[in-house]
Amino acid sequence: MAKKAKGNRVQVILECTEHKESGMPGISRYITTKNRKNTPDRLERKKYNPILKKVTIHREIK
């Protein structure tokens, strides 16, 4: 059985910012976890976008 998550660690979804602006079909998203207590603001990471075939900035959505 899966254990229930305890503490401040939560799952977040990162979505590509450049892909939205380009108007191309499809979405580049990644799922990761963050500690809500240490990083209360939104995450921003450089990740690979397979549709644009380059590294772009991905920001937390919700």
Stockholm file with secondary structure:
# STOCKHOLM 1.0

chainA/1-62         MAKKAKGNRVQVILECTEHKESGMPGISRYITTKNRKNTPDRLERKKYNPILKKVTIHREIK
#=GR chainA/1-62 SS CCCCCCTTEEEEEEEEHHHHHHTCSSCCEEEEEEETTTCCSCCEEEEEETTTTEEEEEEEEC
#=GC SS_cons        CCCCCCTTEEEEEEEEHHHHHHTCSSCCEEEEEEETTTCCSCCEEEEEETTTTEEEEEEEEC
//
